Amino acid sequence: MRLIPVLFAAFSAAMLGLAAGAVWMVPTMALRRPLPVLALLVGWLLALAVRSWVRPAGRVAAAMAAGATVLAAIYVEMLTAAARIAGSMGIGLLDALREAGLAMLLSLARLALQPVDIGFTLAGALLAAWVASRPPRKTP
């Protein structure tokens, strides 16, 4: 594989991971509780997306899909921490994100982490790696 397409694919996978984390936050905030089981769905969807553009499907696609899944899980935890800050201080979400900063949000996300979150994230990443490593089905 050439370097530029791999870097572009990695960047695209990271952006999809962040987008998936933002979408994952919607039901998390609506139900007002963590939903770590969504890591399986997010991993599967990210794997399908990555597999569709990384050729040939294999280790590179698997690593990108698993990484995007982990990134989505981290991002949803950071967004949830920012939402908690915003709610407790009476400020907007964007203000909370800007004022708290990356280091504080990562620390708060790490403090809120439960073993079940880690387990589902790892399971989602493994599922994503497995699905992305498989060649796409040929349509008749």
C-alpha positions in Angstrom: 0.0 0.0 0.0 1.1 3.5 -0.6 1.5 6.0 2.2 -0.9 8.8 1.1 -3.9 6.5 0.7 -3.2 4.8 4.0 -2.9 8.2 5.8 -6.1 9.4 4.2 -7.9 6.2 5.2 -6.7 6.6 8.7 -7.8 10.2 8.9 -11.2 9.2 7.5 -11.5 6.4 10.0 -10.7 8.8 12.8 -13.3 11.3 11.6 -15.9 8.5 11.3 -15.0 7.4 14.8 -15.6 10.9 16.2 -18.9 11.2 14.3 -20.0 7.9 15.6 -19.2 9.0 19.1 -21.3 12.1 18.7 -24.2 10.1 17.4 -23.7 7.6 20.2 -24.1 10.5 22.7 -27.7 11.2 21.5 -29.3 8.1 23.1 -26.9 8.3 26.0 -28.1 11.8 26.9 -31.8 10.9 26.0 -31.8 8.0 28.4 -29.5 9.7 30.9 -27.3 6.7 31.4 -24.3 5.2 29.8 -24.9 2.7 27.0 -21.7 0.8 26.6 -23.5 -2.0 24.7 -23.7 0.4 21.7 -20.0 -0.2 21.2 -20.9 -3.4 19.4 -23.3 -1.6 17.0 -20.8 1.2 16.5 -17.9 -1.2 15.9 -19.9 -3.1 13.3 -21.1 0.0 11.4 -17.6 1.5 11.5 -16.1 -1.8 10.2 -18.5 -1.9 7.3 -17.6 1.7 6.4 -13.9 1.1 6.6 -14.0 -2.2 4.8 -15.8 -0.5 1.9 -12.9 1.8 1.0 -9.7 0.1 2.3 -8.5 -2.3 -0.4 -7.7 -5.1 0.1 -9.6 -5.8 3.3 -7.2 -7.1 5.9 -5.0 -6.1 8.8 -4.9 -2.4 7.9 -8.7 -2.2 7.6 -9.1 -4.2 10.8 -6.7 -1.9 12.7 -8.5 1.2 11.4 -11.9 0.0 12.3 -10.9 -1.1 15.8 -9.1 2.2 16.4 -12.2 4.1 15.2 -14.4 2.1 17.6 -12.1 2.9 20.5 -12.0 6.5 19.5 -15.8 6.7 19.4 -16.0 5.2 22.9 -13.5 7.7 24.3 -15.3 10.6 22.5 -18.7 9.7 23.8 -17.3 9.5 27.4 -15.7 13.0 26.9 -18.9 14.4 25.5 -20.9 13.0 28.4 -18.4 14.5 30.9 -18.8 17.9 29.1 -22.6 17.5 29.3 -22.4 16.9 33.0 -20.3 20.0 33.5 -22.7 22.0 31.4 -25.7 20.8 33.3 -24.2 21.4 36.7 -22.8 24.8 35.9 -25.7 26.0 33.8 -23.7 26.7 30.7 -23.9 25.4 27.1 -22.3 22.3 25.9 -19.9 24.1 23.6 -18.9 26.5 26.4 -18.2 23.5 28.7 -16.1 21.8 26.0 -14.1 24.9 25.4 -13.6 25.9 29.1 -12.9 22.4 30.4 -10.3 21.5 27.8 -9.1 18.2 26.6 -7.1 17.2 29.7 -9.9 17.8 32.1 -12.5 16.0 29.9 -10.2 13.0 29.5 -9.7 12.9 33.3 -13.4 13.1 34.0 -14.1 10.4 31.4 -11.5 8.1 32.9 -13.0 8.6 36.4 -16.4 7.7 35.1 -15.2 4.6 33.4 -16.6 1.3 34.6 -15.3 -2.2 33.8 -18.4 -2.9 31.7 -17.5 0.1 29.6 -14.0 -1.3 28.9 -15.4 -4.8 28.2 -17.9 -3.6 25.7 -15.4 -1.3 24.0 -12.9 -4.1 23.6 -15.7 -6.4 22.3 -16.8 -3.7 19.9 -13.2 -3.2 18.7 -12.7 -6.9 18.2 -16.0 -7.2 16.3 -14.9 -4.2 14.2 -11.5 -5.8 13.4 -13.1 -9.1 12.5 -15.8 -7.5 10.2 -13.3 -5.1 8.5 -10.8 -7.9 7.9 -13.3 -9.9 5.9 -13.6 -9.3 2.2 -16.9 -7.6 1.2 -19.6 -9.8 -0.2 -19.9 -9.9 -3.9 -23.4 -8.9 -5.1 -24.9 -11.0 -7.9 
